[in-house]
Each structure stands twice: as C-alpha cells, then as structure tokens.
Amino acid sequence: MTSPLPPFDWDIFCCVVDNFGDIGVTWRLARQLKQEGALPAQKSELQVRLWVDDLASFARICPALDPAQDGQWVDGIYVQHWHERLPADMTPARVVIEAFACELPALFIERMAEQTPPP
C-alpha cells in the first residue's frame, strides 16, 4: 500500500530531447525550488514534482533514480514518469512550468482549469 501524495506547490514538465541538457536544467531547478522556493504564506514543507518522459536518460545523471518505477521520491522531489496516461488521482500544483517549450497533456490542462484559482 502506498501513501497518498501531498499537494504539490510546483509541477515541472521536462521532455528529454538531447539526453542531458534539458533534464539537467530541470533537475537543478527542481532541487533549487525545493531548497529556496517557498511560496508566500507557506505553512508546510515545499513540495516539488518533476514530470519526465525519459527516465532512462535521467537515471544516467541521477543514479538514485530507478527508471523502472512510475513515480518515486529522489532527494525530496517527487519524480513522475510522464507518459500518455496520467495518474487518475493527479492534481496540478499551484505553479506549473513547461520546460523548454514542451506541451502539457490535454487532461492536465483541463484539471488546471478546474482549480480555483487556476495555476
């Protein structure tokens, strides 16, 4: 049995194109946000989720990552494998970043629009 995920403050989407540049930058951003990116009136620990479409490439620069797992915690950041089907219980974070002009999934955009206020 897995424990439920916390509400996320930051969602970062990364489509790996050149193997290391894009995932390297988004991984660095995720770690920096986790350390320094508290939002105004933050009452609990900041939560960052990094969506990555190519976990095998990511694992080459992040040895703690298991590319066989769909979702996992690494260094306090939740890494979610980004593929065609999104998790059924997924709720967008308060802030959403499309890194390097990747395109958010339509279902994710719909769920963002349903939130008040939207991300």
N, C-alpha and C positions, 0 to 999 in steps of 0.2 A: 504494500500500500504506500503510495507516495503522498507527501504532504502537499496541501494546496499552495500555489504560488502567491506571493504577496502582490499587492497592487504595484505596478511599476511607474516610476517617475519619468524614465527615459526609455524610448524604444529607438534603436539604431538599426537600420537595414543596410546590409552590405551584400552586393552581388560581386563575387570574386571574378575579375576579368583577367588580371595579369599575374595571378598567383599570390603575390605578396604585398604589393604596394597598397592596394585598396584595403585588404584585410588588416595590414599592419597599421594603417592610419586609423581605421575604425576601432581596432582593438585598443590602441593607445588612447583614443578619445573616450571609449567606454571606461577604461581604467582611471583616466583623469576625472571624468564626471563622477565616478564612484567616490573618489578621494576628495574632490573640491567642488562638486556641482550641486550643492544644496540649494533647493528652491526656497523662495520666501515662505515663511511660516511653516517650515519643515518641522514636523513633530517627531518623526521616526527616522530610522536609517534610510538613506537614499537607495533606491533600487533601480538598477540598470539592466536592460535586456538587449542583447546583441543578436540580431537575426542574420544568419549566414547561410548562403546557398551551397557552399562548397566546404564542408567540414574537413575533408582530407587535406586540402591546401592549407587551411587554418591550422591544423594539427602540426604541420611542419614548422610553424613559428611559435606554436603554443603546445609543448609536449604534454602538458597536463590534460589536454582535451582528448576525449575519446570520440573519434569520428563515427563510431557505430551507435552512439546514443543520440536520440532525437532532441533531448533537452537536458542540460546539466549546469551545475554551478562551477565556475572556474574563477578563482581569485575574487570571490564575492560578486561576480557578474553572472547573470543567467544567460547562457548561450543556447539559442533555439535554432535548430536546423530549419531553414526556410525553404520549403518546397511547396508544391501546388496546393496541398491540403493543409489548412491552418488548424491548430488545435481548437476543438469545439468550445472550450471554456476560455478562450483568449479574449482579453480586454485590452484595448490600446492604452498606452501610457499617457501621461499628461503632456509630454513633449515627444514628438515623433520626428526622426531625422531620416531622410532618404540620402544616403551617402553616395557620392559620385553619380548622381542622376539615375539611380536605379528606380524602378517603378513599383510602387506599393501594390499589393494584391487588392483586387476589387472588394473582396469581403472585408479586408482590413479597413479600407476607406469607408465602407458602409458602416462598420462598427464605430469608426471615429465620428461620423456624422450623427450617430445616435446618442453620443455622450453630451452631457451638459455640464460645463461648457465643452465644446469640441476641442481636441488637442490642437 
